[in-house]
Amino acid sequence: MSHLEGHEELGALIAILPFERVAEAARKQLRRLAVETGLDDYREVEAALDAWERGAAPPQPTQTSPLALRLRSVLAQADAAGDSTRRWAVERMVLGIWGSPYRSVCESAELRSRITLDWRADLHADLGDPPLPPLPDERFWGALRNPAIDSSWYAAQYAEHPS
């Protein structure tokens, strides 16, 4: 199951929203995740999220940047302590800052679903509270044509098979 499909009508909403709206929601979800897991206590993480919210490009992912060093350090600490939630939060932070907003918003929400009961309402609010589409079915996913999303996975899963 894909990261969008697993979120039912919220996933369908994410799939049809404009890139800019999804990117904004991804930033908000990462901020929430940072607060909920304590990652916002690190000035490098806080500075990157603050800059991103102001519209500045995220720092380049170099091996020796202060943010990369901090995230690797927190990752090592989480591994040593057996703290899978914090490890996953760091991984989501990396994906969110340097990866696809569509995947980031879904994976951040997935992790937040393990932390807070309000994750669905928060995600919907972060997406701008538009009306939710109906529960998507195979036809919806098979017909998905969003240029920001590689829809080949959906097309392969839900292609019409000739009789």
N, C-alpha and C positions, 0 to 999 in steps of 0.2 A: 504494500500500500504506500502511496506517495505521501510526502509531508503535507500537501494541500488536502488531499482526499480524506485524510484522517481527522480533519477538523470539521467535517460535515458542512453545514451551511456557512460557518465562518470561513472554511477553506474555499468554498465556492465564491464567497464575497471577496476574499483576498485575490482569487484568480481573475476576477473581472474588474477590480479597481485599478485605477491608473498607477503607474510605477511610483510617482511622487507620493501618493497617499500611502502606499504600502511601505515605502522607505521611511516616511514619517512615523508610521506605526511601529516599524522595526526599531527605530531609535528609541521610541517611548518604551517599548517592551524591554529593550536592553537596559534602559535606565531603571525600570522597575526591578529587573532581575539583579542588577548591581546593588540596589538598595536592599533587596530581600536576602541577598547572600553575603553582604558585607564587602563586596568588591569595590563599592564606591568609597570605602575608607582609604583606598590607595590613591594618592594624588595623580598618578599617571593615568589611571582608569578614569577618574573624575575629570581630569583635564581633557582627555580624548572625547568623552561623552559631551562635555560642555562645548568643545569646539565643534563637534559634529552637529549639535543642536543649533549652534549659531550659523550653520551652513558652511563651515570650513571643511575642507576635505580631510578625511582621517589621515593620521600619519602613515607614511609608507611602512610596510611590514618588513623592516630590516631586522637582522638577527641581534643587533646591538642597540636598537632604539630603547629608550627608557620604558616605553609601554611593553614592548616584547620581553624585555628582561624581567619586568614585574610580573607579567602573566606567566612566564615560565617558572618564576620563583613560587608563585601562588600554586601553580599546578603541581610542582614538586612537593610543596607542603601538604596539599590536599591528598596526594598519593601516599605520603608518609603517614598521614593521620587516618587513611582509609575513608576520607570524606568525599564520596562519589558526587554528592550534590554540588559541592564547591568545584570539583573537577569539571563536571558538566557545565557549570556556570562559566568557567574560564573558556571552555571549548565554544560555548555559545557566543561569548564575547568576541572571540577571534573570528568566528563565522560572521557575526553581525557587523563588525567593523570592516572586515575585508572581503566579505562574501556577498551572496545574493540576498537582497532584502526579503524576497519571497520565502526563501528557505529559512532565513534568520527569524522572521516573525513567527513562523510555524514552530520552529524548534525552541525558541524562547518560550512561547506559550506552552509547549509540551512540558518543558522543565518547570515552568511556573505552576502547571496543574498539579505538580507534586508538592508545591510549597504553600499555595493559597487556594482557598475555595472560590475566590472572586476572579480567577484568571479569565474566564469567558467574558464576563462583563467588562473587565479591564481591556481585553483585546478588542471587543466590539467598540468600546469608547475610543480606543487608540486609532481605530479605523475610521472614526468620525461618526459613529452611531447611525449609519444608513440603514434602511430597511433590509432585513435579512432575506436573501432569496430562498425559494423552497429548497428542501433537502435535495441535494444533487443526486442524479442517477447516472447510469452508464452513458446515456445519451449526452448529458451535460458534459461529462469528462471527455467523451470521445469527440465532441464538437468544439472543445476548448481551443481558441485561437488567440492567445495573448502573446505578442511578440517578445515580451520580457520573460516568458516561461517556455522552456523546452517542452512542448506538448507532445513530443513523439512518444514518450512513455505512455501517456493517456491514449493516444491514437492506437498504439500497439495493443494495449489492454482491452480497449473497447471498440475496436474496428468492427464494422459490419462484415460479417462473413457471408459471402454469396451462397445461396442454397444449391 
